[in-house]
Amino acid sequence: MRGISRASLAELEERLAPLTDGGQTAAALGNELFTVAALLARQPVLRRALADPSRPGGARSGIASSLLTGRVSEAAVGLVAAAAAARWSAPGDLTDAFEQLAAEAIVAAADARGRLDELEDELFRFGRVVVSQPALRTALTNPFVSADAKRELLTGLLAGKVTPEALRLITEAAVSPLGRSVDVSLEHYAHLAAQRRELLVAEVRVAVALTEQQRARLAMTLAATYGRQVRLNVVLDPRVAGGMTVRVGDELIDGSVATRLAEARRRLAS
């Protein structure tokens, strides 16, 4: 993705993070987003309409909402509407963005269930199996083999032998490759799992909810400070009384009004 699309994806990832705290919720949302990605891949007219820079963002968002409301969860509708309102370098980037968000949601589900290391290892190992077994690779990449047949093949091979998240991502790599080979898609998904395992988590306490732009700027600032990607867990806390406090591991960055007032009182009393 080029600059504009990359920035839009980053904002959507910030929106996604608080929606994937629970394993079941994250998995369900990931499945919905994969469905959206597949829809956009099949419908070039719709894809172009949602990414058309000549239309106002609100109009594009309205199209997405009217199309999906009642068919997917409110969380998924909100993400699709936000994506439609964003700017994209090319219509295809919108499809790629939803595939990325869907995979990140499935990875988050594995993380919430304590299976992140297993997921990364299973994706890597199955990718090597695909490379080393031409017959399997042909079966999974043959355009004349139906999606249902590929699903059935993978379920028979892997059900009960890998985590549900791995089976979901492996199946997606085979059924909806979006122009990539199966092994390249699996490598990409394994990389997402590795990235999440290396994420720093920042607990941010604020008195007033942050806007999406504020969340994105804060995440980028913290990433630049620590040299690693940072996931924000934002907590509304009226005791902060303006500003915010940020805790990353054992380090506390306190910029709240409440703390500054308490410090002033201590100085006056001494």
TAKAUR-V109105 format. One line per field, one symbol per residue. phi: phi as a letter, one per 30 degrees, with the letter a starting at -180 (. if undefined). burial: b if it has 16 or more other C-alpha atoms within 10 Angstrom, else e. Layout:
phi = ???
burial = ???
//
This chain:
phi = .dedddddddddddddeddbdcdddddddeddddddddddddcdddedddcdddcdeddddddddddceicbddddedddddddddcbdaedddddddddddddddddddddcibdddeeddddddedddddbeddedddcdddcddddddddddddceicbdedddddddddddbdhicdedddddddddddddddcddccdccbdbeddddddddddddddddcibdbcccccdbdddhjiacbccicccccbddedddddddddddd
burial = eeeebbbbbebbbbbbbeebbebbbbbbbbbbbbbbbbebbeeeebbebbbbbeeebeebbbbbbeebeeebeeebbbbbbbbbbbbbbbbbbbbbbbbbbbbbbbbbbbbbeebbebbbbbbbebbeebeeeeeebebbbeeeeebeebbebbeeeeeeebbbbbbbbbbbbbbbbbeeebbebbbbbbebbbebeeebebbbbbbeeeeeeebbebbbebbeeeeebbbbebbebeebebebbbbbeeeeebebbbbeeeeeeeeeee
//
